Amino acid sequence: MFNRIRVQLTIRNAAVLFVILITLNVSVFLIMKKMLFAQIDLSITNFRDQVVMTVPGMAASSTTSAASILSSMKSVIYRIGQMDRPIIQLYWTQNDQTVPMLGSKEFSEENLKLLQPKRFGSSPETVKVNNQYFRVLNVDNPGISAVNGIDGTSYQITTQQLLSNVSAEIDMLHQLRNILLFGGSVGLIAAVAAGFYLANRALIPIRRALEKQQQFVSDASHELRTPLAVIQAHTELLLRHPDHTIEQDSRHISNVLQEARRMSKLVGGLLTLARTDSNQLELERKPIQFDRIVQESVNKMQMLAELKDIILHTEIDSPIPMEADEERLHQLLVTVLDNAIKYTPEGGVVRVICSKFAHSVQLEVEDTGVGISADNLPHVFDRFYRGDKARTRQEGGTGLGLAIAKWIVERHGGKIRLESKPLIGTRVYITLPI
C-alpha cells in the first residue's frame, strides 16, 4: 500500500515542481526577449521620429531625389550617432514596389516579397530574411510623397519602412532557449528526486499514524480479550451447576461483575480516545471554581484512601476562578488521585497542593508509593503502557487513564509532567491557564 502511495505522491510532487520550473523558465525567456526588443524598438521609433523632423519641408506634393534623401539621412545619422546599429530604409509605392535606392539593393527581389508592407502591422515585428532576422516598422503616409530613385525615375511613396538587423539578439535568445531547455531537463530529474524525497517525508507521519492505530487496535483487542475470557470461564462454571444457589456461586458472580466493570471502563476510555483522535470531543468551557472541583475530587477519593489507611493531605488556595470544562477536569483529578492512592501502600501519604499564580494554577499530587523506574517514566502517557501489567491488571488498571489525562490538560492549554523515584514516590505537576 505504501509503495503505491509513494509513487502517486512522487508523481504529483514532481509534476508540481516541474510546472513551477517550466513557468519560471518561460517567464525568464519572455522577459529577456521583451527587454532586448524593447531597446531595439525604441531605437527604431526614435529614428522614425527624427526622420520626420529632418524632412518637414518636403511637402506631400514635392518630388525629392535620392541624393537629397541621402543628404538628409546623413544629418539624421549624425543626430542619432549614439545608436549601436544601422537603420535600413525602404520606400514602397502603392503597387508594393520598392524605390531603387542604396538600402533596397541589399535585398533580392525574393527577399523584398517577404518585406512587403501589407505583411506587417503598425507595431514593430520580426521577420527572417535570407537567414538573417530584422525588426521591421512601417511608417504609412510619410512626409515624402514622391522620390527619384537612383535609376532617375520618379516614384510615388505610400510607405516608408525601417529595418534593424536583430540576428545577434535572436542568436542570444536561441542560446538562452537551449540553456533553459537543458536546465528544464535537469530540473525534471531533480523534480522527480525531490518528489520522491517529499513523498517519503510525507509518508513518515502516515506510517506512524497507521502503526499507532494498528498498535491501538492490537492493544485494545488484547485488553478486551482478557475480561471476556474471564467472564466466559466463570459463566461456564455457573452453568455446570444450575442447582447451586447465588451464595454458593457468589465468587464466580463477583468475578464476572468485576470483569464486566473493568471492560466497561476500558470501552469508555477507548471511546474517549477515539473521539479525541477524530476531533469529535470538544470541551464545554464555562466559568468554574477550580478549588471547589479539587476539593470535591479529594472528598470523593477520601473513602478509598481510608480503606488503605492512607493520609490524604490537602493545601488548596481559594478562590481560583477560571473558564474550563468542569466534567473533564473532574475526570482528570480523579484519574491522578486514583493512581496515587492505588500505588501507595497502606499507611502512606498522598498530598494535594493547589497553588494560584497571576495567570495560571498549579496542582501537585505527591504520593509515597512504589514509584516509577527511569525506563518506564518516559512512557507513562502512552496508551496501554503499564510498567507491571500483571499487577495493574489485578488492580483494575487499563493503561488509558494518563493518556486521557494528558489530552484533557493539553486541550485546556496546560502542561502535565511526572517526577518519580522507585520506592520513594511519584509527584505529578499539572499547570493550567486561568
MOWOZI-V43388 format. One record per backbone hydrogen bond with DSSP energy under -0.5 kcal/mol. CO is the residue of the C=O (numbers start at 1). NH is the residue of the N-H. Records with the same first field share a line. If there is no record, write none. Layout:
BEGIN
CO: NH ; NH
END
This chain:
BEGIN
1: 5
2: 6
3: 7
4: 8
5: 9
6: 10
7: 11
8: 12
9: 13
10: 14
11: 15
12: 16
13: 17
14: 18
15: 19
16: 20
17: 21
18: 22
19: 23
20: 24
21: 25
22: 26
23: 27
24: 28
25: 29
26: 30
27: 31
28: 32
29: 33
30: 34
31: 35
32: 36
33: 37
34: 38
35: 39
36: 40
37: 41
38: 42
39: 43
40: 44
41: 45
42: 46
43: 47
44: 48
45: 49
46: 50
47: 51
48: 52
49: 53
50: 54
51: 55
53: 56
55: 58
57: 59
59: 62 ; 145
62: 146
64: 148
65: 69
66: 70
67: 71
68: 72
69: 73
70: 74
71: 75
72: 76
73: 77
74: 78
75: 79
76: 80
78: 81
80: 83
86: 88
88: 163
90: 161
91: 99
92: 158 ; 159
93: 96
97: 93
99: 101
100: 150
101: 105
103: 106
104: 107
108: 112
109: 113
110: 114
111: 114 ; 115
112: 115
113: 116
116: 119
117: 120
121: 138
125: 136
127: 129 ; 134
129: 132
132: 129
133: 166 ; 167
134: 127 ; 136
135: 164
136: 125
137: 162
138: 140
139: 160
143: 145
145: 157
146: 64
147: 149 ; 155
148: 66
149: 152
153: 149
155: 147 ; 157
158: 141
159: 92
160: 139
161: 90
162: 137
163: 88
164: 135
166: 170
167: 171
168: 172
169: 173
170: 174
171: 175
172: 176
173: 177
174: 178
175: 179
176: 180
177: 181
178: 182
179: 183
180: 184
181: 185
182: 186
183: 187
184: 188
185: 189
186: 190
187: 191
188: 192
189: 193
190: 194
191: 195
192: 196
193: 197
194: 198
195: 199
196: 200
197: 201
198: 202
199: 203
200: 204
201: 204 ; 205
202: 206
203: 207
204: 208
205: 209
206: 210
207: 211
208: 212
209: 213
210: 214
211: 215
212: 216
213: 217
214: 218
215: 219
216: 220
217: 221
218: 222
219: 223
220: 224
221: 225
222: 226
223: 227
224: 228
225: 229
226: 230
227: 231
228: 232
229: 233
230: 234
231: 235
232: 236
233: 237
234: 238
235: 239
236: 240
237: 241
238: 241
239: 242
241: 244
245: 249
247: 250
249: 253
250: 254
251: 255
252: 256
253: 257
254: 258
255: 259
256: 260
257: 261
258: 262
259: 263
260: 264
261: 265
262: 266
263: 267
264: 268
265: 269
266: 270
267: 271
268: 272
269: 273
270: 274
271: 275
272: 276
273: 277
274: 278
275: 280 ; 281
276: 279
280: 282
283: 285
286: 324
288: 290 ; 322
289: 293
290: 294
291: 295
292: 296
293: 297
294: 298
295: 299
296: 300
297: 301
298: 302
299: 302 ; 303
301: 305
302: 306
303: 307
304: 308
305: 308 ; 310
306: 309
308: 347
310: 312
311: 313 ; 350
313: 352
315: 317 ; 354
320: 290
322: 288 ; 324
324: 286 ; 326
325: 329
326: 330
327: 331
328: 332
329: 333
330: 334
331: 335
332: 336
333: 337
334: 338
335: 339
336: 340
337: 341
338: 342
339: 343
341: 344
343: 345 ; 370
345: 348
348: 311
349: 368
350: 313
351: 353 ; 366
352: 315 ; 354
353: 355 ; 364
354: 317
355: 362
359: 434
360: 357
361: 432
362: 355
363: 430
364: 353 ; 366
365: 428
366: 351
370: 423
373: 377
374: 378
376: 379
377: 380
379: 382
382: 385
387: 389
388: 392
389: 393
390: 394
391: 395
392: 397
393: 396
399: 384 ; 385
400: 404
401: 405
402: 406
403: 407
404: 408
405: 409
406: 410
407: 411
408: 412
409: 412 ; 414
410: 413
415: 431
417: 429
419: 427
421: 424 ; 425
425: 421
426: 367
427: 419
428: 365 ; 430
429: 417
430: 363
431: 415
432: 361
END
